[in-house]
Amino acid sequence: MLTLKLINEETERVIRGLEKKHFQGAAEAIAAVQATDKKRREAQQQLDNLLAESKKKAAEIGALMKQGLREEADKAKAAVAELKEKAKDLEATMDEAQRQLTEQLCQIPNIPYDEVPEGAAAEDNVVVKSNLKECDGSDTVGNWTTNPVVEAARLPHWELAKKYNLIDFDLGVKITGAGFPVYIGKGAQLQRALINFFLAEANKAGYTEIMPPTVVNAASGYGTGQLPDKEGQMYHAEVDDFYLIPTAEVPVTNIYRDVILDEKDLPIKNCAYTQCFRREAGSYGKDVRGLNRLHEFSKIEIVRIDTPEHSKESHKEMLAHVEGLLQKLELPYRILRLCGGDQSFTSAICYDFEVYSEAQKRWLEVSSVSNFDTYQANRLKCRYRRAADKKTELCHTLNGSALALPRIVAALLENNQTENGIRIPKALQPYTGFEFID
């Protein structure tokens, strides 16, 4: 969440940032936070004064007793007791103000960086790079000519999955429900190969692999901003008050909740493969067919904890890592800088990676790489100790998909159709053990 220091010292910038993110009632929300904060600080000042007075009178009691002035000592004791009761009332006022303040801050999203473009929705996002000649982006670079040209009538991945017995969507419905596919034979092997490939590439890039739980408590969901913003999108085990994770970002980032790190140890670079679970309530239609949108899916996540001075460089490195994966998989892709209105609640800046589906004639999002600035760290109380002066400051947190498997699988199947079957990219063949799906 936003820090009170930022809100109070740069109020106008915060309001402008919230308006850029299309947050309704930005000025009113910030004014309400400041009013609650003022109430809390005034109560704190009154309490401090009262405690100082109480301490002074308590010291007087001993002196009065030594002088034999018992009646005056009893009056002083009564005054101290009265002050303690007032202190309890002030503490209650402060606690309520703090509770209200936290609740208010949790409803306010992060503010975007200056380089985030204006815009209200996905159509306002800016294409900054692509390797596909037909891309509409003004900054298009290169041509995508790696994959073989096949007949114009390409099959969509759900038909290919049935043709080659790779994925059974109906069986998933039988076992669980829609959005829970069953991978079979080379379909399962392709999944496992991609997981191993992505983890191996992350390891080469210096990321330490983590194998976290896929179920978290509410404090973890709060720490990374899924709660209270996205509780309706997560599966909730109500009896134990646990949540199935929507991304490995949640458990991995929460490793550093309530932790003070040393500056010399930053940036911390972690990666994790997990199953991810998203309710995606209300999703329907052609855009969710096959692997396009699932309730359970595999994903490799990269997470960084960094200093404010270096986090933008970390973000660039993460973007380069994800782009490198798509290049090695020989997929047509583009990179978009999200506009203010299409950013997530918690991000300060976000880039999406999309791969082109030749059969569906549409772009499929496969990764979001975000810098959250101090927003998550403030919730997590994730800090670092500066080497120069030993003072503690909030860290910056970053994360990205590297990569999410379902739409990668869809694009690999659809874009690599040949007369001999589906070609496996060279970089992936050591992990699959086969060159073709036939």
C-alpha positions in Angstrom: 0.0 0.0 0.0 1.0 3.6 -0.4 3.1 5.0 2.4 1.7 7.9 4.6 4.9 9.7 3.9 4.3 9.7 0.2 0.7 10.7 0.6 1.4 13.6 2.9 4.5 14.9 1.2 3.4 14.4 -2.4 -0.3 14.6 -2.2 -0.9 16.2 -5.7 1.3 13.6 -7.4 -0.4 10.8 -5.7 -3.9 12.1 -6.7 -2.7 12.6 -10.3 -1.3 9.0 -10.3 -4.5 7.6 -9.1 -6.5 9.5 -11.7 -4.1 8.1 -14.3 -5.0 4.6 -13.1 -8.7 5.6 -13.4 -9.3 5.2 -9.7 -12.6 6.9 -8.9 -12.8 9.5 -6.1 -9.0 9.8 -5.8 -9.0 13.2 -4.1 -11.7 12.2 -1.7 -10.0 8.9 -0.8 -6.7 10.7 -0.1 -8.4 13.4 2.0 -10.1 10.7 4.0 -6.8 9.0 4.7 -5.2 12.3 5.8 -8.1 13.0 8.1 -7.9 9.6 9.8 -4.1 10.0 10.0 -4.5 13.4 11.7 -7.0 11.9 14.2 -4.6 9.1 15.0 -1.6 11.5 15.4 -3.6 13.9 17.6 -4.7 11.0 19.8 -1.0 9.8 20.0 0.1 13.3 21.0 -2.6 13.5 23.7 -1.6 10.1 25.0 2.1 11.0 25.1 1.3 14.1 27.1 -1.0 12.2 29.4 1.6 9.4 30.0 4.3 12.1 30.8 1.9 13.7 33.3 1.1 10.3 34.8 4.8 9.4 35.2 5.5 12.8 36.9 2.6 12.3 39.4 3.7 8.7 40.1 7.2 10.1 41.0 5.5 12.6 43.3 3.7 9.8 45.3 7.0 8.4 46.6 8.2 11.8 47.7 4.9 12.6 49.5 5.0 9.2 51.3 8.5 9.9 52.5 7.3 13.2 53.9 4.4 11.6 55.7 1.9 13.4 53.6 -0.4 10.4 53.2 -3.5 12.3 52.3 -1.8 14.2 49.5 -0.2 10.9 48.3 -3.6 9.3 48.1 -4.9 12.2 46.1 -1.9 11.8 43.7 -2.7 8.0 43.4 -6.3 8.8 42.5 -5.1 11.3 39.9 -2.8 8.7 38.4 -5.6 6.1 38.3 -7.8 8.7 36.5 -5.0 9.4 34.0 -4.7 5.7 33.3 -8.4 5.4 32.5 -8.1 8.3 30.1 -5.0 6.7 28.6 -7.1 3.5 27.9 -9.7 5.6 26.1 -7.0 7.3 24.0 -5.4 4.0 23.2 -8.8 2.7 22.0 -9.2 5.8 19.9 -5.8 5.3 18.4 -6.4 1.6 17.7 -9.7 2.4 15.9 -8.1 5.1 13.9 -5.2 2.8 12.9 -7.7 0.1 11.9 -9.7 2.6 9.8 -6.5 4.0 8.3 -5.3 0.5 7.2 -8.7 -0.3 5.8 -8.7 3.0 3.8 -5.1 2.5 2.5 -5.9 -1.1 1.4 -8.6 0.3 -0.9 -6.2 2.6 -2.7 -4.1 1.2 -5.6 -0.5 1.8 -6.3 0.3 4.9 -8.4 1.9 4.4 -11.9 5.3 5.6 -12.9 5.6 8.6 -15.2 6.5 6.5 -18.2 3.2 4.5 -18.0 1.0 5.7 -20.9 -2.4 7.3 -20.4 -5.4 5.2 -21.2 -8.4 3.4 -19.8 -8.3 -0.1 -21.2 -6.3 -2.7 -23.2 -6.8 -1.0 -26.5 -4.7 1.9 -25.1 -1.7 -0.2 -24.3 1.5 0.6 -26.3 3.3 -2.0 -28.4 7.0 -1.4 -27.7 8.5 -4.3 -29.6 7.6 -7.3 -31.8 9.3 -9.9 -33.9 6.2 -10.4 -36.1 6.1 -8.4 -39.3 2.4 -8.0 -39.4 2.3 -6.4 -35.9 0.6 -3.1 -35.7 3.1 -1.5 -33.4 5.0 1.5 -34.6 8.2 0.3 -33.0 8.1 -3.1 -34.7 11.5 -4.7 -35.1 12.6 -7.8 -37.0 10.6 -10.4 -38.8 9.3 -13.7 -37.6 10.4 -16.2 -40.2 11.6 -19.1 -38.0 8.6 -21.4 -38.1 7.8 -23.4 -41.3 5.0 -22.2 -43.6 2.2 -24.7 -43.7 -1.2 -24.7 -45.4 -3.5 -21.7 -44.6 -6.1 -23.9 -42.9 -4.3 -24.3 -39.5 -6.1 -26.1 -36.8 -6.7 -24.5 -33.4 -4.9 -26.1 -30.5 -8.1 -27.8 -29.0 -8.5 -29.7 -32.3 -4.8 -30.6 -32.4 -5.0 -31.8 -28.8 -7.8 -34.1 -29.8 -6.1 -35.2 -33.1 -2.9 -36.2 -31.4 -4.4 -37.3 -28.1 -2.5 -34.6 -26.1 -5.2 -33.0 -23.9 -8.6 -34.3 -22.9 -10.8 -31.3 -21.9 -14.0 -33.5 -21.5 -12.2 -35.8 -19.1 -11.2 -32.8 -17.0 -14.9 -31.7 -16.9 -15.8 -35.2 -15.7 -13.2 -35.3 -12.9 -13.5 -31.7 -11.8 -15.2 -29.2 -14.1 -14.5 -26.9 -17.0 -11.1 -25.3 -16.9 -9.3 -28.3 -15.5 -7.8 -30.2 -18.5 -6.1 -33.6 -18.4 -2.8 -33.8 -20.2 -2.0 -37.2 -21.8 1.1 -38.8 -23.3 3.2 -36.4 -25.3 0.9 -33.6 -24.0 2.0 -34.3 -20.5 5.6 -34.7 -21.6 5.5 -31.3 -23.3 4.2 -29.7 -20.1 7.0 -31.3 -18.1 9.6 -30.3 -20.7 8.5 -26.7 -20.6 8.6 -26.6 -16.8 12.1 -28.0 -16.8 13.2 -25.7 -19.6 12.0 -22.6 -17.9 13.5 -23.6 -14.6 16.8 -24.4 -16.2 16.9 -21.1 -18.0 16.0 -19.2 -14.7 18.8 -21.1 -13.0 21.3 -20.0 -15.7 20.2 -16.4 -15.1 21.0 -16.6 -11.4 17.6 -17.3 -9.9 17.4 -19.6 -6.8 14.6 -22.1 -7.2 12.0 -22.2 -4.5 9.4 -25.0 -4.0 6.7 -23.2 -2.0 3.3 -24.2 -0.7 0.4 -23.8 -3.1 -1.9 -22.9 -0.2 -1.4 -19.7 1.7 -3.0 -17.9 4.7 -4.8 -14.6 4.6 -1.8 -12.7 5.8 0.2 -13.8 2.7 -2.7 -12.8 0.4 -2.8 -9.4 2.1 1.0 -9.0 1.9 1.1 -9.1 -1.9 -2.2 -7.4 -2.5 -4.5 -10.2 -3.6 -6.5 -9.5 -0.4 -8.8 -7.6 -0.1 -8.7 -6.8 -3.8 -9.1 -10.2 -5.5 -10.6 -12.6 -2.9 -13.5 -13.3 -5.4 -10.9 -14.6 -7.9 -9.2 -17.1 -5.5 -10.3 -20.4 -4.3 -10.9 -20.2 -0.6 -10.8 -23.1 1.9 -13.1 -21.5 4.4 -12.8 -24.0 7.3 -9.1 -23.3 7.6 -9.2 -19.8 6.0 -6.5 -20.8 3.5 -6.3 -19.7 -0.2 -5.1 -21.6 -3.2 -2.5 -19.5 -4.8 -3.2 -17.6 -8.1 0.5 -17.3 -8.7 3.8 -18.3 -7.0 4.4 -14.6 -6.5 2.3 -14.8 -3.3 4.2 -17.5 -1.3 7.6 -16.6 -2.7 7.3 -12.8 -2.0 5.9 -13.6 1.4 9.2 -15.3 2.4 10.4 -11.8 3.0 7.4 -10.6 5.1 8.6 -9.0 8.4 12.2 -9.4 7.3 15.1 -6.8 7.3 17.6 -7.7 4.6 21.2 -6.4 4.2 21.8 -4.2 1.2 24.8 -6.3 0.2 22.4 -9.3 -0.4 20.2 -7.4 -2.9 18.9 -8.0 -5.4 17.4 -11.4 -4.3 16.4 -13.5 -7.3 14.0 -16.4 -6.8 12.0 -18.6 -9.2 9.4 -21.2 -8.6 7.2 -23.6 -10.5 3.7 -24.1 -9.1 0.3 -25.0 -10.1 -1.9 -21.9 -10.0 -5.6 -21.6 -9.3 -8.0 -18.9 -10.5 -11.7 -18.9 -10.3 -12.1 -16.5 -13.2 -15.7 -16.0 -12.3 -17.9 -15.0 -15.2 -15.5 -16.1 -18.0 -17.2 -17.5 -21.0 -17.2 -17.5 -24.8 -14.6 -18.2 -27.6 -11.8 -16.3 -25.8 -11.8 -19.0 -23.0 -11.9 -22.0 -25.3 -9.3 -24.8 -24.9 -6.2 -23.6 -23.0 -7.0 -19.9 -23.5 -8.3 -19.5 -19.9 -8.1 -22.2 -17.2 -8.9 -22.5 -13.5 -5.8 -24.6 -12.9 -2.5 -24.2 -14.8 1.2 -24.5 -14.5 3.5 -21.5 -14.3 7.1 -20.6 -13.5 7.4 -17.2 -11.7 10.5 -15.1 -11.2 10.6 -12.8 -8.2 13.1 -10.1 -7.2 13.6 -8.1 -4.0 15.7 -5.0 -4.7 16.8 -1.6 -3.6 14.9 1.5 -4.9 18.0 2.6 -6.8 18.4 -0.7 -8.7 14.9 -1.9 -9.2 14.4 -0.4 -12.6 17.5 -2.1 -13.9 16.2 -5.4 -12.4 13.0 -4.8 -14.3 14.9 -4.5 -17.5 16.8 -7.7 -16.8 13.5 -9.5 -16.1 12.0 -8.3 -19.4 15.1 -9.4 -21.3 14.9 -12.9 -19.6 11.3 -13.4 -20.7 11.9 -12.2 -24.2 14.9 -14.6 -24.4 12.6 -17.5 -23.6 10.2 -16.6 -26.3 13.0 -16.3 -28.8 14.4 -19.7 -27.9 10.9 -21.2 -28.3 10.8 -19.6 -31.8 7.4 -18.0 -31.2 6.0 -14.8 -32.7 5.6 -12.3 -29.8 5.1 -8.7 -28.9 5.7 -6.6 -25.8 3.2 -4.1 -24.5 3.6 -1.3 -21.9 0.3 -1.3 -20.1 -1.6 2.0 -19.8 -2.7 3.3 -16.4 -6.2 2.0 -16.7 -5.2 -1.6 -17.6 -2.6 -2.0 -14.9 -3.1 -4.2 -11.9 -4.1 -2.8 -8.5 -0.6 -3.2 -7.1 1.8 -2.5 -10.0 3.7 0.8 -10.6 4.6 -0.3 -14.1 3.8 -3.5 -16.1 4.8 -5.0 -19.4 2.8 -7.8 -21.0 4.2 -10.4 -23.4 1.8 -11.9 -25.9 2.4 -14.7 -28.4 0.5 -14.8 -31.8 -1.9 -17.6 -32.4 -1.8 -18.3 -36.1 -4.9 -20.6 -36.0 -7.0 -18.2 -33.8 -5.6 -15.1 -35.5 -5.2 -13.4 -32.1 -2.7 -12.4 -29.5 -2.5 -14.5 -26.3 -1.0 -13.0 -23.1 1.7 -15.3 -21.6 3.5 -13.1 -19.1 3.2 -9.9 -17.1 6.4 -8.4 -15.7 5.8 -5.8 -13.0 7.6 -3.5 -10.7 5.6 -2.7 -7.6 7.9 -0.1 -6.1 7.4 -0.1 -2.3 3.7 -0.9 -2.5 3.9 -4.6 -1.6 6.9 -4.1 0.7 4.9 -1.6 2.8 2.3 -4.3 3.3 4.9 -7.0 3.9 7.1 -4.8 6.1 9.9 -6.0 3.9 12.9 -3.7 4.5 16.7 -3.6 3.9 19.5 -2.0 6.0 21.5 0.4 4.0 25.3 -0.2 4.1 26.2 3.5 4.4 24.3 4.6 7.4 22.6 1.3 8.7 19.2 2.9 8.4 16.3 0.7 7.2 14.2 1.5 4.1 11.4 -0.3 2.3 12.5 -2.7 -0.5 11.1 -2.7 -4.0 9.5 -6.0 -5.1 9.2 -7.2 -8.7 7.8 -10.3 -10.4 7.0 -11.9 -13.7 5.8 -15.0 -15.4 8.6 -16.9 -17.0 6.4 -18.4 -18.3 2.8 -19.4 -17.9 2.3 -22.7 -19.8 -1.3 -23.0 -21.2 -1.1 -20.3 -23.9 2.6 -21.2 -24.6 1.4 -24.7 -25.3 -1.4 -23.4 -27.5 0.9 -21.3 -29.5 3.5 -24.0 -29.9 0.9 -26.4 -31.2 -0.8 -24.0 -33.5 2.3 -22.3 -35.0 4.4 -25.4 -35.5 2.0 -27.5 -37.7 3.7 -29.3 -40.5 2.9 -32.1 -42.9 4.8 -34.5 -40.6 3.1 -33.4 -37.4 3.9 -30.7 -34.8 7.5 -29.6 -34.8 9.2 -29.1 -31.4 11.6 -26.1 -31.2 15.2 -27.0 -31.0 15.8 -25.5 -27.6 13.0 -27.7 -26.2 14.0 -31.0 -27.8 16.5 -32.0 -25.1 13.7 -31.7 -22.6 11.0 -33.5 -24.6 13.2 -36.2 -26.0 11.3 -36.0 -29.3 11.4 -33.7 -32.3 7.8 -34.1 -33.5 4.4 -34.8 -32.1 2.8 -37.2 -34.7 
